[in-house]
Amino acid sequence: MQIPLQITFRGISHSDAIEARIREKANKLNKFFTSIMSCRVAVEAEHQRHHHGNQYHIRIDITTPHKELVISREHYDRESHENIYVAIRDAFNAATRQLEDYSRIQRGEVKIHNLESIGTILRLLPEKDHGFIQSEEGREIYFHRNSVAGKGFNWLAIGDKIRYVEEDDDLGPQASIVYP
């Protein structure tokens, strides 16, 4: 970071332990995006509630050369955010996800769905609630009955021409939406 980390406490006394945890988490952000110019963290204790402890609100402002990212974690309904360390962890996890997404965009690695993919129903396995599409290139693409739009899975037949949206899964390519 070009500008040193800034930490502000509101409604809560300064704590060396909390500041150390925030510094540790902020230093790890550089692994996900190396061009961070500045990082400001605000730690705020919400109003005291009678039946529960304080909820903590963590706000992180990250400045990069082309964009400012704002992460604001308010979870009034989550008792876990009565623990300041959990609130800090969740806020920095969200910051990491945003930086990773922004970094992928900067590198041009964002997944683009092509709605114009055309294929043919190759196999239907109604007892297993799925089937396979043969793409125009000859690849087999899995799809589940829940991904079929329109009249649905039961109206498909082998050999039908369809359009589909493809995405990569841990097990290989699959159609997330199938248009008969």
C-alpha positions as MATLAB code, in Angstrom:
seq = 'MQIPLQITFRGISHSDAIEARIREKANKLNKFFTSIMSCRVAVEAEHQRHHHGNQYHIRIDITTPHKELVISREHYDRESHENIYVAIRDAFNAATRQLEDYSRIQRGEVKIHNLESIGTILRLLPEKDHGFIQSEEGREIYFHRNSVAGKGFNWLAIGDKIRYVEEDDDLGPQASIVYP';
ca = [
       0.000    0.000    0.000;
       1.259    3.416   -0.925;
      -0.591    5.146    1.934;
      -0.367    3.535    5.388;
      -3.394    1.660    6.702;
      -5.832    3.895    8.588;
      -7.952    2.386   11.379;
     -10.753    4.282   13.117;
     -12.706    3.157   16.188;
     -16.215    4.562   16.808;
     -18.270    3.727   19.873;
     -15.569    1.336   21.026;
     -12.304    1.898   22.861;
      -9.075    1.427   20.940;
      -7.660   -2.074   21.325;
      -4.139   -3.090   20.361;
      -5.314   -6.684   19.800;
      -8.112   -5.618   17.439;
      -5.786   -3.238   15.605;
      -3.213   -6.034   15.205;
      -5.864   -8.375   13.740;
      -6.994   -5.692   11.282;
      -3.386   -4.999   10.219;
      -2.796   -8.727    9.708;
      -5.927   -9.065    7.554;
      -5.167   -5.868    5.585;
      -1.631   -7.049    4.771;
      -3.054  -10.247    3.271;
      -5.162   -8.218    0.821;
      -2.000   -7.413   -1.168;
      -1.829  -11.093   -2.193;
      -5.112  -10.701   -4.082;
      -4.440   -7.321   -5.679;
      -0.966   -5.792   -5.668;
      -1.951   -2.268   -6.737;
      -3.793   -1.212   -3.569;
      -3.063    2.456   -2.994;
      -4.773    2.869    0.380;
      -6.978    1.042    2.848;
      -9.145    2.605    5.546;
     -10.978    0.499    8.124;
     -13.697    1.786   10.451;
     -14.789   -0.341   13.402;
     -18.066    0.734   14.932;
     -20.067   -0.676   17.833;
     -23.798   -0.359   17.258;
     -26.090    0.796   20.058;
     -26.294   -1.405   23.118;
     -29.276   -3.737   22.952;
     -31.006   -4.962   26.092;
     -31.235   -8.680   25.348;
     -28.167   -9.088   23.205;
     -24.645   -7.695   23.087;
     -23.378   -5.072   20.667;
     -23.329   -5.734   16.966;
     -20.142   -4.595   15.246;
     -20.113   -2.825   11.912;
     -16.886   -3.030    9.901;
     -16.371   -0.752    6.899;
     -13.362   -1.132    4.614;
     -12.533    1.433    1.915;
      -9.896    0.257   -0.563;
      -8.502    2.600   -3.200;
      -6.948    1.173   -6.361;
      -5.634    3.134   -9.371;
      -8.971    2.899  -11.213;
     -11.627    2.166   -8.620;
     -12.580    2.538   -4.983;
     -14.092   -0.537   -3.343;
     -16.328   -0.142   -0.306;
     -17.068   -3.123    1.900;
     -19.643   -2.548    4.588;
     -20.668   -5.543    6.681;
     -23.805   -4.900    8.733;
     -25.550   -7.996   10.023;
     -28.122   -6.926   12.560;
     -29.741  -10.337   12.468;
     -26.555  -12.328   13.050;
     -25.586  -12.962   16.625;
     -22.122  -13.970   15.426;
     -21.409  -10.286   14.776;
     -21.581   -9.698   18.503;
     -18.009  -11.037   18.372;
     -15.809   -8.327   16.890;
     -13.278  -10.844   15.546;
     -16.010  -12.648   13.575;
     -17.238   -9.314   12.177;
     -13.659   -8.431   11.135;
     -13.154  -11.845    9.536;
     -16.397  -11.610    7.556;
     -15.643   -8.064    6.364;
     -12.143   -8.992    5.185;
     -13.465  -12.160    3.498;
     -15.892   -9.952    1.566;
     -13.026   -7.550    0.726;
     -10.953  -10.463   -0.560;
     -13.800  -11.647   -2.802;
     -14.304   -8.142   -4.207;
     -10.571   -7.724   -4.872;
     -10.368  -11.132   -6.558;
     -13.358  -10.257   -8.766;
     -11.916   -6.832   -9.601;
      -8.520   -8.379  -10.360;
     -10.126  -10.882  -12.777;
     -11.922   -8.026  -14.528;
      -8.657   -6.087  -14.845;
      -6.930   -9.138  -16.368;
      -9.848   -9.762  -18.746;
     -10.669  -13.149  -17.220;
     -14.375  -12.549  -16.629;
     -16.575  -15.416  -17.758;
     -18.882  -14.376  -20.564;
     -21.955  -16.466  -21.272;
     -22.801  -16.933  -24.923;
     -26.569  -17.379  -25.292;
     -26.156  -18.356  -28.930;
     -24.756  -21.855  -28.293;
     -26.742  -24.363  -30.331;
     -26.860  -28.076  -29.728;
     -28.851  -31.255  -30.124;
     -30.325  -33.464  -27.403;
     -28.036  -36.488  -27.430;
     -29.335  -38.551  -24.467;
     -32.151  -38.211  -21.942;
     -32.098  -40.050  -18.630;
     -35.471  -39.156  -17.026;
     -34.992  -41.645  -14.168;
     -31.841  -39.711  -13.177;
     -33.313  -36.258  -13.934;
     -30.644  -35.281  -16.455;
     -29.526  -35.547  -20.047;
     -26.724  -34.646  -22.448;
     -26.449  -32.135  -25.279;
     -24.140  -32.549  -28.239;
     -22.591  -29.184  -29.054;
     -21.950  -28.051  -32.628;
     -18.282  -28.962  -32.022;
     -19.251  -32.513  -31.007;
     -18.700  -32.168  -27.238;
     -21.095  -33.696  -24.703;
     -22.586  -31.234  -22.232;
     -24.520  -32.331  -19.152;
     -27.796  -30.660  -18.130;
     -30.230  -31.211  -15.258;
     -34.016  -31.264  -15.602;
     -34.248  -28.052  -13.514;
     -32.231  -26.111  -16.099;
     -34.770  -26.624  -18.903;
     -36.853  -23.526  -19.676;
     -40.247  -23.433  -21.350;
     -42.425  -26.543  -21.175;
     -39.689  -28.414  -19.378;
     -37.659  -31.593  -19.399;
     -40.559  -33.944  -20.188;
     -41.178  -32.251  -23.548;
     -37.632  -32.853  -24.837;
     -36.827  -35.633  -27.291;
     -33.551  -37.028  -28.617;
     -32.553  -35.092  -31.709;
     -34.287  -31.828  -30.683;
     -32.348  -28.670  -31.550;
     -31.881  -26.437  -28.507;
     -30.055  -23.297  -27.390;
     -28.162  -23.361  -24.110;
     -25.926  -21.407  -21.745;
     -22.769  -23.317  -20.905;
     -20.692  -23.024  -17.770;
     -17.803  -24.992  -16.346;
     -18.445  -27.158  -13.317;
     -15.981  -29.158  -11.225;
     -17.083  -32.257  -13.159;
     -16.904  -30.656  -16.612;
     -19.071  -28.521  -18.889;
     -22.758  -28.226  -18.110;
     -25.703  -26.269  -19.445;
     -27.099  -23.981  -16.783;
     -30.081  -23.001  -18.954;
     -31.561  -25.028  -21.832;
     -34.005  -23.396  -24.260;
     -36.027  -25.905  -26.352;
];
